[in-house]
Amino acid sequence: MVRDMTLNELRTQIDGIDNELAALFVRRMELVKKVAEAKRGGVAVLDTTREFQVRGQFLSQIPPELEKYANALLDTLLAVSRNYQNELLL
């Protein structure tokens, strides 16, 4: 019989996931920096077509009951990425 996890065990698992997310965020932002460098010289930071593609691919992996939360996460992630690119291109 599988026992229910304690609150501390659940939190430990969440902490592990947060650590993975932090590492993935750093990797993503390193690539965003390279994208900004590739855009230097006149390519616009905001590419609505690309963001639409990213959103579709991302949301296709999300269960419907989590879609509005995933949209909020992606909105923030895309905004942070654009802001970072804009700062790098100043």
N, C-alpha and C positions, 0 to 999 in steps of 0.2 A: 504494500500500500504506500502510495506517495503521500508524504505529509505536506501540509501547508508550510510555506516559508515564513519565518518571522520577519517583522518589520526591518530589523537590522540586516538580515540576509538579503531582503529585497533592495534595501538601500545600498548594500555592498555591490550588488549586481548593477544597479543604476550608476554607481560611481565608476565601475569598470567601463560601462558604455560611454559615460561622459568623457573618460580618458581617451577612448577610441575616437569620439567625435572631435575632441580637441586636436588630436593628431591629424585627422582628416581635414579639419578646418585649416590647419597650418599648411598642409600639402596643397589644398585648393587655392589658398591665397598666394602661395609661391607660383602657381600656374597663372593666377590672375595677374600677378606682376609681369610675367612673361607676355601675357596677352596685351597688357598696357604698353609694353615695350614694342610689340609688333604693331600696335595702333599708332605709335608715335609718328607724327608727320601728317596727320589729317584724317585718320579714320575715327569716326564718332565712337565715344565710349558706349552710348546706349544703342543697342542693336535689338530692336523689338522682335524681329523675326527670330533671332537666336534665342532670346528669352522665352518666346512662345514655344520653341522646340524643347528647350530645357524643362519648362513647366510641364509639357505634355509627357516627356519621358519620365520625369520625376513622379508625377501624379499617377502614372500608369502602374506604379509599384505600390501604391498606397491603398489600403482598404477604404471603401466609401465612408465609413463612419469616422475616419481620421482625416478626410480630405480638407476640410476647412482649416484644421490645425496645420496640416502639411503646407497648405497655401500660405499661411501666416509665416511659417518657418522659411519657406522659399522666398517670399516677399522680402524678408529681412536679409537673407543671405545674398540675394541679387542686389539689393540696395547697398549693402556693405561692400560687395565686390565693385560696384560702379563707383562708390565713394573712394575706395582705395585707388582705383584706376585714375580717377580725376585728380587725386592728390599727387600720384606719381607723375602725371603729365603736366603739372604746373611748371 
